[in-house]
């Protein structure tokens, strides 16, 4: 249980609250985990890059399909595993699957850790833009055109050392929150996340009132059937939905350890990602309507194709779409627009911090489960995250590579969670971990279980094979450095090499600890026996601290002491 984990960390002062204070706290904390730069920075960019000649609707449709056939089922596993086992992903995988499968949970944790290393760089951009928005507002004013705004972004991202400093500050802020505990994080999210959502809705409404904004909206919702043939569209829609919602990243597992039996994991696994994707769609509508409106008024000779090409290429390595167009949007509103721009990037920064908190919490909890106290483990995580993310802070090209490699690796992380359910047992997971353990929740149905153990694995394997085949066949005759067997920014060989390096390392460590049998493995493997005659057979202990049913006479057994 959560209390057991806190005791393992070593000292009394590290003890945190045992559960979220309310359902609203869970909703905003979980939304804070997933709503952030992935919605406002990454999604509009990926949507633009997957826009066909006629429009973007096909990408949006496939993106929504993967919400229900991938992201929501994967998050359901995360919520259920965290609430039931009360452990980090690595330990949860080991308990559920056995000591030989320690590497599966380690893959999930390490992929998410690698994402956090460059995610903190993007969060640093947000922090810088808070400062830059204030500076421009009191001096020359916000940029009024795309070239002017692009110059500001390039000066910061390519021609200065600011990204290194902001990268460090973003990690430091999030790390301080993790050391401080979950109580005040919960309270902060109750204020910051609703404020961010209100500003996003407001800017969306304002963007709709601009002249010619409907051109951008029509383009976003216009289908082009030929886009279905594009393998990259399917890959990007799946990986973006996973990145967007945090599916298979393991981020929800630590937060779910603070959930009680009364917190419905099935309901949350549907509601949270749906809300998150709705926010992403609002951000895409805001960006597209702003871009079309501004370019039609300032460069009237541009065709629709020309406008789309500008959207695709905005910013170094096509990463600066939001950072270029949001200042242009607010620059039209004089003083009020300047204030709103500062608030927008401030709230985006806080939302990014709350997401990075979940990343650092995941790694810190992992170290804590292995016996390293939080007050020592979190500084270690801060330092290593900064060092590994430093190349992405120095070069946007490296950031682009890391985003491509590890963003798509979430598909493999999803396979790991699916294997956990299959190994633990179809019925055991459905009934023991979810339906019989939780109260006041929707039932986990056979249909959803079939999606988890049949449909989702076929999706993941099919996309991986399809992606590999297409990238090899389409780049065989590409220029040097872009062929599939070259080591380039987004080449097949680069991706496979980075994946295999991580996998071999994790398998080696797994074999090492399996034969060394460290103390944490020996202690947790001692299955305790309970005399059913003393408890009227009312519950069965599967692992230390894990019970499946209520105690006799309707009384909750001691395993649920933290669930009150």
TORZAMAR-282386 format. One record per residue (C-alpha): x, y, z. Coordinates in steps of 0.25 Angstrom, whole numbers. Example, Ala and Ser with C-alpha at 12.3 -4.5 7.8 and 13.67 -1.06 7.14 Angstrom:
2
LOVEX       X       Y       Z
LOVEX      49     -18      31
LOVEX      55      -4      29
END
This chain:
564
LOVEX       X       Y       Z
LOVEX       0       0       0
LOVEX       4      15      -1
LOVEX       7      14      14
LOVEX      17       2      12
LOVEX      24      10       1
LOVEX      26      22       9
LOVEX      32      14      21
LOVEX      41       8      11
LOVEX      47      21       7
LOVEX      53      23      21
LOVEX      48      35      29
LOVEX      35      40      35
LOVEX      36      53      29
LOVEX      35      47      15
LOVEX      21      42      18
LOVEX      11      48       9
LOVEX      -4      48       8
LOVEX      -9      34       6
LOVEX     -20      37      -4
LOVEX     -25      48     -12
LOVEX     -35      57      -5
LOVEX     -46      57     -15
LOVEX     -50      52     -29
LOVEX     -48      66     -34
LOVEX     -34      66     -29
LOVEX     -31      53     -37
LOVEX     -37      59     -49
LOVEX     -29      72     -49
LOVEX     -16      65     -45
LOVEX     -18      54     -56
LOVEX     -21      65     -66
LOVEX      -9      73     -61
LOVEX      -1      60     -64
LOVEX      -5      60     -79
LOVEX     -10      74     -82
LOVEX       2      82     -86
LOVEX      12      85     -97
LOVEX       8      72    -104
LOVEX      -6      78    -106
LOVEX      -2      92    -110
LOVEX      12      90    -116
LOVEX      12      76    -122
LOVEX      -2      73    -126
LOVEX      -4      85    -136
LOVEX      10      82    -142
LOVEX       7      67    -144
LOVEX      -7      71    -150
LOVEX       0      81    -160
LOVEX      10      71    -164
LOVEX       0      60    -167
LOVEX     -10      70    -174
LOVEX     -13      65    -189
LOVEX     -15      74    -201
LOVEX     -30      76    -197
LOVEX     -30      76    -182
LOVEX     -27      69    -169
LOVEX     -39      62    -165
LOVEX     -34      48    -169
LOVEX     -23      50    -159
LOVEX     -33      55    -148
LOVEX     -42      43    -151
LOVEX     -30      32    -149
LOVEX     -25      40    -137
LOVEX     -39      39    -130
LOVEX     -40      24    -134
LOVEX     -27      21    -127
LOVEX     -33      28    -114
LOVEX     -43      17    -112
LOVEX     -35       6    -118
LOVEX     -22       9    -112
LOVEX     -20      21    -102
LOVEX     -32      18     -93
LOVEX     -30       3     -91
LOVEX     -15       5     -88
LOVEX     -19      16     -78
LOVEX     -29       7     -72
LOVEX     -17      -3     -69
LOVEX      -9       8     -63
LOVEX     -20      12     -54
LOVEX     -23      -2     -50
LOVEX      -9      -6     -48
LOVEX      -5       6     -39
LOVEX     -17       5     -31
LOVEX     -16     -10     -28
LOVEX      -1     -12     -26
LOVEX       2       1     -20
LOVEX      16       1     -27
LOVEX      24       7     -38
LOVEX      23       1     -52
LOVEX      36      -7     -51
LOVEX      31     -14     -38
LOVEX      17     -15     -42
LOVEX      22     -23     -55
LOVEX      31     -32     -46
LOVEX      20     -35     -36
LOVEX       9     -38     -47
LOVEX      18     -45     -57
LOVEX      30     -51     -49
LOVEX      44     -47     -47
LOVEX      48     -51     -61
LOVEX      40     -39     -67
LOVEX      46     -28     -59
LOVEX      51     -23     -72
LOVEX      37     -20     -77
LOVEX      34     -10     -67
LOVEX      48      -5     -68
LOVEX      45      -2     -83
LOVEX      33       6     -80
LOVEX      40      14     -69
LOVEX      52      17     -78
LOVEX      45      21     -90
LOVEX      37      31     -82
LOVEX      49      36     -75
LOVEX      56      38     -89
LOVEX      43      46     -93
LOVEX      44      54     -80
LOVEX      59      58     -84
LOVEX      54      66     -96
LOVEX      41      69     -91
LOVEX      47      78     -81
LOVEX      54      86     -92
LOVEX      41      89     -98
LOVEX      36      93     -84
LOVEX      48     102     -84
LOVEX      43     109     -97
LOVEX      30     112     -90
LOVEX      37     118     -78
LOVEX      45     127     -87
LOVEX      33     131     -94
LOVEX      27     136     -81
LOVEX      39     145     -80
LOVEX      40     149     -94
LOVEX      25     152     -95
LOVEX      27     162     -83
LOVEX      39     168     -89
LOVEX      33     170    -103
LOVEX      20     176     -97
LOVEX      27     187     -90
LOVEX      37     190    -101
LOVEX      34     188    -116
LOVEX      21     180    -115
LOVEX      18     166    -119
LOVEX      21     161    -133
LOVEX      10     165    -143
LOVEX      15     155    -154
LOVEX      20     141    -156
LOVEX      34     145    -161
LOVEX      36     154    -149
LOVEX      31     144    -139
LOVEX      40     133    -146
LOVEX      52     142    -144
LOVEX      49     143    -129
LOVEX      48     128    -128
LOVEX      61     125    -136
LOVEX      69     135    -128
LOVEX      65     128    -115
LOVEX      65     113    -120
LOVEX      77     113    -129
LOVEX      85     125    -126
LOVEX      86     126    -111
LOVEX      89     118     -99
LOVEX      76     121     -93
LOVEX      70     107     -95
LOVEX      81     101     -86
LOVEX      77     110     -75
LOVEX      62     109     -77
LOVEX      64      93     -78
LOVEX      70      93     -64
LOVEX      60     102     -58
LOVEX      48      94     -63
LOVEX      54      81     -57
LOVEX      58      88     -44
LOVEX      44      94     -42
LOVEX      37      80     -45
LOVEX      48      73     -36
LOVEX      45      83     -24
LOVEX      30      79     -25
LOVEX      33      64     -25
LOVEX      42      66     -13
LOVEX      31      74      -6
LOVEX      21      64      -7
LOVEX       7      62     -14
LOVEX      -1      70      -5
LOVEX       2      84     -10
LOVEX       3      78     -24
LOVEX     -11      74     -23
LOVEX     -15      88     -18
LOVEX      -7      95     -29
LOVEX     -13      87     -40
LOVEX     -27      90     -35
LOVEX     -24     105     -38
LOVEX     -14     104     -50
LOVEX     -21      94     -59
LOVEX     -35     100     -59
LOVEX     -28     114     -61
LOVEX     -21     108     -73
LOVEX     -34     102     -79
LOVEX     -41     115     -78
LOVEX     -30     122     -85
LOVEX     -30     112     -96
LOVEX     -45     113     -98
LOVEX     -44     128     -98
LOVEX     -33     128    -108
LOVEX     -41     118    -117
LOVEX     -53     127    -116
LOVEX     -45     139    -120
LOVEX     -38     133    -131
LOVEX     -52     129    -137
LOVEX     -56     144    -138
LOVEX     -44     147    -147
LOVEX     -47     150    -161
LOVEX     -44     138    -170
LOVEX     -43     129    -158
LOVEX     -53     120    -164
LOVEX     -43     116    -176
LOVEX     -34     109    -166
LOVEX     -46     102    -159
LOVEX     -51      97    -172
LOVEX     -37      92    -176
LOVEX     -36      85    -163
LOVEX     -49      77    -165
LOVEX     -48      75    -180
LOVEX     -45      60    -183
LOVEX     -35      55    -193
LOVEX     -37      40    -195
LOVEX     -23      38    -202
LOVEX     -17      41    -188
LOVEX     -21      28    -183
LOVEX     -10      22    -192
LOVEX       1      30    -184
LOVEX       7      20    -174
LOVEX      13      32    -166
LOVEX      -1      37    -164
LOVEX      -5      25    -157
LOVEX       8      24    -149
LOVEX       7      39    -145
LOVEX      -7      38    -141
LOVEX      -5      26    -132
LOVEX       8      31    -126
LOVEX       2      45    -124
LOVEX     -10      40    -117
LOVEX      -1      32    -108
LOVEX       8      44    -105
LOVEX      -5      53    -104
LOVEX     -12      45     -93
LOVEX       1      39     -87
LOVEX      -4      25     -91
LOVEX       6      14     -88
LOVEX      16      24     -82
LOVEX      14      19     -68
LOVEX      11      33     -63
LOVEX      -2      30     -57
LOVEX       3      18     -49
LOVEX       9      26     -38
LOVEX      -3      35     -37
LOVEX     -12      23     -37
LOVEX      -5      18     -24
LOVEX     -12      29     -17
LOVEX     -25      25     -22
LOVEX     -35      17     -13
LOVEX     -45       6     -17
LOVEX     -55      16     -18
LOVEX     -48      24     -29
LOVEX     -54      17     -42
LOVEX     -42      14     -51
LOVEX     -51      10     -63
LOVEX     -58      23     -62
LOVEX     -45      31     -61
LOVEX     -39      24     -72
LOVEX     -50      28     -82
LOVEX     -52      42     -76
LOVEX     -38      47     -75
LOVEX     -33      44     -89
LOVEX     -45      49     -95
LOVEX     -44      62     -88
LOVEX     -30      63     -92
LOVEX     -32      60    -107
LOVEX     -43      71    -107
LOVEX     -33      81    -102
LOVEX     -23      77    -113
LOVEX     -34      79    -123
LOVEX     -37      93    -118
LOVEX     -22      96    -119
LOVEX     -22      91    -133
LOVEX     -34     100    -137
LOVEX     -28     112    -130
LOVEX     -15     110    -138
LOVEX     -21     107    -151
LOVEX     -31     118    -151
LOVEX     -20     128    -146
LOVEX     -10     124    -157
LOVEX     -20     124    -169
LOVEX     -26     138    -164
LOVEX     -13     144    -162
LOVEX      -7     140    -175
LOVEX     -19     143    -184
LOVEX     -19     157    -178
LOVEX      -4     159    -179
LOVEX       0     151    -191
LOVEX     -13     150    -200
LOVEX      -6     144    -212
LOVEX      -3     131    -204
LOVEX     -11     119    -208
LOVEX     -17     109    -199
LOVEX      -5     100    -202
LOVEX       5     111    -199
LOVEX      -2     114    -186
LOVEX      -1      99    -182
LOVEX      14      98    -186
LOVEX      17     110    -177
LOVEX       9     103    -165
LOVEX      17      90    -167
LOVEX      31      97    -168
LOVEX      29     108    -157
LOVEX      41     108    -147
LOVEX      54     101    -147
LOVEX      52      86    -150
LOVEX      37      89    -151
LOVEX      36      90    -136
LOVEX      32     105    -134
LOVEX      17     105    -139
LOVEX      11     109    -125
LOVEX      22     118    -121
LOVEX      21     126    -134
LOVEX       6     128    -136
LOVEX       1     130    -122
LOVEX       9     143    -121
LOVEX       4     147    -134
LOVEX     -10     144    -130
LOVEX      -9     152    -117
LOVEX      -1     163    -124
LOVEX     -14     168    -131
LOVEX     -21     171    -117
LOVEX     -11     183    -112
LOVEX     -10     183     -97
LOVEX     -20     173     -94
LOVEX     -14     163    -104
LOVEX       0     165     -97
LOVEX      -6     162     -84
LOVEX     -13     150     -89
LOVEX       0     145     -96
LOVEX       7     145     -83
LOVEX      -4     138     -76
LOVEX      -5     128     -87
LOVEX      10     124     -87
LOVEX      10     125     -71
LOVEX      -1     115     -70
LOVEX       5     106     -81
LOVEX      18     106     -73
LOVEX      10     102     -61
LOVEX       3      91     -69
LOVEX      16      86     -74
LOVEX      22      86     -60
LOVEX      11      78     -55
LOVEX      13      68     -66
LOVEX      28      68     -64
LOVEX      25      66     -49
LOVEX      18      53     -53
LOVEX      31      49     -61
LOVEX      40      51     -49
LOVEX      31      45     -39
LOVEX      31      32     -48
LOVEX      46      31     -47
LOVEX      47      36     -33
LOVEX      36      25     -29
LOVEX      44      15     -36
LOVEX      57      18     -28
LOVEX      49      19     -15
LOVEX      43       5     -18
LOVEX      58       0     -19
LOVEX      61       6      -6
LOVEX      66      20      -9
LOVEX      59      30      -1
LOVEX      52      41      -8
LOVEX      60      52      -3
LOVEX      72      46      -9
LOVEX      66      39     -21
LOVEX      59      52     -27
LOVEX      72      60     -27
LOVEX      79      48     -35
LOVEX      67      49     -45
LOVEX      68      64     -47
LOVEX      83      63     -50
LOVEX      82      51     -59
LOVEX      70      57     -67
LOVEX      78      70     -69
LOVEX      90      63     -74
LOVEX      83      54     -84
LOVEX      74      65     -88
LOVEX      85      75     -90
LOVEX      88      71    -105
LOVEX      73      74    -108
LOVEX      75      87    -102
LOVEX      87      91    -110
LOVEX      81      85    -123
LOVEX      67      86    -128
LOVEX      71      75    -138
LOVEX      74      65    -127
LOVEX      61      69    -120
LOVEX      54      65    -133
LOVEX      61      52    -133
LOVEX      58      49    -119
LOVEX      43      52    -121
LOVEX      43      43    -133
LOVEX      50      31    -127
LOVEX      44      31    -113
LOVEX      30      36    -116
LOVEX      28      24    -125
LOVEX      34      15    -115
LOVEX      21      17    -107
LOVEX      15       6    -116
LOVEX      25      -4    -111
LOVEX      22       1     -96
LOVEX       7      -2     -99
LOVEX      11     -16    -103
LOVEX      18     -18     -90
LOVEX       5     -14     -82
LOVEX      -3     -23     -91
LOVEX       7     -34     -88
LOVEX       5     -31     -73
LOVEX     -10     -34     -74
LOVEX      -9     -46     -82
LOVEX       2     -52     -73
LOVEX      -6     -48     -60
LOVEX     -19     -55     -66
LOVEX     -30     -50     -74
LOVEX     -41     -53     -64
LOVEX     -32     -50     -52
LOVEX     -29     -36     -57
LOVEX     -43     -33     -60
LOVEX     -49     -38     -47
LOVEX     -38     -38     -37
LOVEX     -31     -25     -41
LOVEX     -43     -17     -46
LOVEX     -57     -21     -44
LOVEX     -56     -28     -30
LOVEX     -46     -18     -25
LOVEX     -53      -5     -28
LOVEX     -66       0     -24
LOVEX     -75      11     -30
LOVEX     -69       8     -44
LOVEX     -73       4     -58
LOVEX     -71     -11     -60
LOVEX     -59     -15     -68
LOVEX     -66     -22     -80
LOVEX     -62     -34     -88
LOVEX     -62     -25    -100
LOVEX     -51     -16     -94
LOVEX     -43     -28     -90
LOVEX     -43     -33    -104
LOVEX     -38     -19    -109
LOVEX     -27     -20     -98
LOVEX     -22     -34    -101
LOVEX     -26     -36    -116
LOVEX     -28     -23    -123
LOVEX     -18     -14    -117
LOVEX      -6     -24    -119
LOVEX     -10     -26    -134
LOVEX     -10     -10    -135
LOVEX       3      -9    -129
LOVEX      10     -20    -137
LOVEX       3     -16    -150
LOVEX       7      -2    -149
LOVEX      22      -6    -145
LOVEX      23     -15    -157
LOVEX      16      -5    -166
LOVEX      24       6    -162
LOVEX      37      -2    -164
LOVEX      33      -7    -178
LOVEX      29       7    -182
LOVEX      41      14    -177
LOVEX      51       4    -183
LOVEX      44       4    -197
LOVEX      42      19    -198
LOVEX      56      23    -194
LOVEX      64      13    -201
LOVEX      67      23    -212
LOVEX      67      36    -203
LOVEX      79      45    -202
LOVEX      91      41    -194
LOVEX      87      43    -179
LOVEX      73      40    -181
LOVEX      73      26    -186
LOVEX      68      15    -177
LOVEX      81       9    -174
LOVEX      88      23    -171
LOVEX      89      29    -157
LOVEX      80      41    -159
LOVEX      71      49    -151
LOVEX      58      41    -154
LOVEX      64      28    -161
LOVEX      60      14    -158
LOVEX      75      10    -154
LOVEX      75      21    -144
LOVEX      62      17    -138
LOVEX      65       2    -137
LOVEX      79       5    -132
LOVEX      74      13    -120
LOVEX      63       3    -117
LOVEX      72      -9    -117
LOVEX      83      -2    -109
LOVEX      73       1     -98
LOVEX      67     -13     -99
LOVEX      80     -20     -98
LOVEX      84     -12     -86
LOVEX      71     -15     -79
LOVEX      71     -30     -82
LOVEX      86     -30     -77
LOVEX      81     -24     -64
LOVEX      69     -33     -62
LOVEX      78     -45     -63
LOVEX      88     -39     -54
LOVEX      78     -36     -43
LOVEX      70     -49     -45
LOVEX      82     -58     -41
LOVEX      87     -48     -31
LOVEX      74     -48     -24
LOVEX      75     -34     -17
LOVEX      67     -32      -4
LOVEX      55     -25     -10
LOVEX      52     -37     -19
LOVEX      53     -47      -7
LOVEX      44     -39       2
LOVEX      33     -37      -8
LOVEX      33     -51     -13
LOVEX      29     -57       1
LOVEX      14     -60      -1
LOVEX       7     -59      12
LOVEX      -3     -70      15
LOVEX     -16     -66      22
LOVEX     -24     -76      30
LOVEX     -38     -75      24
LOVEX     -45     -81      36
LOVEX     -41     -68      44
LOVEX     -47     -59      33
LOVEX     -59     -68      28
LOVEX     -52     -69      14
LOVEX     -55     -54      12
LOVEX     -42     -50       6
LOVEX     -30     -56       0
LOVEX     -16     -50       1
LOVEX      -9     -51     -13
LOVEX       3     -43      -9
LOVEX       8     -35       3
LOVEX      -3     -24       4
LOVEX     -12     -28      -7
LOVEX     -26     -33      -4
LOVEX     -37     -37     -13
LOVEX     -50     -35      -5
LOVEX     -56     -29       7
LOVEX     -54     -35      21
LOVEX     -65     -42      29
LOVEX     -78     -35      34
LOVEX     -76     -25      23
LOVEX     -64     -19      30
LOVEX     -52     -14      21
LOVEX     -40     -22      24
LOVEX     -27     -15      28
LOVEX     -21     -15      14
LOVEX     -31      -4      11
LOVEX     -27       5      23
LOVEX     -21      15      14
LOVEX     -34      15       6
LOVEX     -42      23      16
END
